[in-house]
Amino acid sequence: MQTKKILAAAAAILAMQAAVADDKLIDTSYVEYASASKIQMARIGATSDWNKQWFQSNGTSLSGYWDASFGAWRGKMANNVPGAHQDLVDVGFTPVFRYGADNKKGFYVEGGIGVHLLSKLYNNNDDKLSTAFQFGDHIGVGYVFDNHWEVAAKIQHFSNGGIKKPNSGVDYAVVKLAYRY
């Protein structure tokens, strides 16, 4: 039930983000679904383009954006107890570098390392994160269509960077659907 409330709140935030998109503070809104061993995540977010291009060559360049996100995690083996659930919230902020076409359409590759704050300590399926503060890094590939829709696949890793033990990390396979304003 708590996960449904979190996702409803996330949908409301996404709607508010879309409402201010004309200001160009927000360039893209997105939804993501991620899965890992005995855990799933749903996330919404918004991005703000840096409007910079580096290393331009043959219609391609390196660019980037800020990514703010809000997600809900649902563990299915909390404290190593089969069937026990752990729900937590993740708020993140990530600078992302993207290499692709200058017109921001077509294929791209990207990567970023950001910060995330979890609502509680993660302990699921023999994986433990001993701090609520986490680094989240990802690499991904995607495609932006002419109608402004974008699809992507990413691999994301969460870890506290060795700040405190235990720190087994959590790795997700992520799919993304986004709309660029």
N, C-alpha and C positions, 0 to 999 in steps of 0.2 A: 504494500500500500504506500509506503514512504517513497519508493521508487517512482510510482505513478505521480505522486505530488511533485516530486523533483522534476520529472519530465514535463509536467504541466507548467510549472514555473519557468522551465527552460524555453518552452514554446512561447510563453508570454514575452520573455526577454527577446527572443528572436523577432517577434512581431514588432516590438518597440525599436529594435535595431533597424528593421526595414523602414519604419516610419521616418527615421532621420537620415536615410540614405541619400536624399537629395542634397544634403549639406556636404557630401563627399568626405565627411569624417569616416564614414564606413563605405568601403568599396565593394565588399563581398559579405554575404551571410552564408552560413553552411550548417549542415548536419552531418554527423559522423556516427558510425557504428563500429565497435571494435570488439574483438574476442581474443581470449587467451585461455590458458589451461584453467578451467573451473571458474572463469570470471568473464563478465561482459561489461561493456561500457557504451553509453549513448552520450553524445556531446553536441552542443551547439556552439557557434562562435561567430565572430565578425572580424574582418581584417581591414586594415588601413594601409594602402599602398604608399611606399616611400617616394614614388614618382622620380626615381633615379634609374639610370642605366649605365652600367660599366662594361668595359670590354666589348663594345659593339663590333660585330663582324658578320657580314653576309645576312643581315636581317635578324640576328640573334644577339642577346645580351644577358648580362647578369643584373637582376633587379631584386627587390625585396619588399617585405611588408611586415607590419605588426599584426599579431594574432592574439585576440582575447577570447577565452573559451570558458564554458561552464558545462561540467559533465557529471553523470551519475554512474557509479560503479556498482555492480551486483556480483559479489562473490558467492560461490555455490558450495564452498567447503570451509567455512569460517573456523578458525582454530583447529583445523584438520579434522573436523567432525563432518562426516558425509551428510549432506542434506541441510546442514546449518548455513544460514545466509549471513552475509555481511554487506550492508549498504553504506556507501559513503559518497560524498560530493567532492568534486575536484574543480578548483578555479585556477586557470592558468593564463600566463602571458608569455609569448614567444616571439622573438625576432626571427624571421624566416628569409633565407636567400633562395631565389628561384632563377634557373637558367632556362630561357625559352625565347620565343619570337618577340621581336620588338613591339608588335601590335597586341601582345598578350593573348594570342589565340593559338590553338594547336597544341602540340605536345610540349611538356616541360618536365624538368627534374627539380627537386627542391630538398632543402635540409634546414633544420633549425634546432636550437637548444634554448630552452626557456625555463621558467620557474612555475611550480605548481604548489598549491596548498590543498591538502586533503583534510576533510572534516574530522577524521579520526585515523589512528594508526592502522595500517593494513596488515592483516594476518589471515591468510587464506591459502589453502592447498600447499602447505609447508613453505610458503613464501611470506617473509615478514619485512616490513619497512618500519624502522624504529623512530622515524620522525614524520611529522605531518608535512614539513617542507620537502619537496622533491624537485629534482631537475627532470625535465622531460625533453628528450631529443628524438628527432625523427628524420627519416629520409623517405622520399616518395616520388612517384611518377603520376602524371595526370594529363588530361586533355581538356582544353577550353574550346567549346563549340562556338560557331558564329552567332548563335542565339543567346549567348552569355552564360549558358549552363556549363558546369565543370564537373568532371568525375575524376577521382584519384584513388590510388591505393598507397598506403604508407605502412611502414614498420615503425612503431614507437616504443621507446624504452623509458621507464621511470626508475630513478635511483636517487638516493640522497648524496651520492658522490663520496661515500665513505665518512660522512660527518659523524655517524653513530652506527654501531653494530646492533643487531643484525641488519643487513642490507642486501637481501637476495635480488632485488630488482623485480620489475614486472615488465614483460614484453607483450605488446599487442600487435595484431594484424588489424589494420584500419581501412575502412572504405569511406569515401567522402563524396557528398553531393553538395555543390555550391552554386550560387547565383551571383554573377558579377553585375553590378549596377552600371 
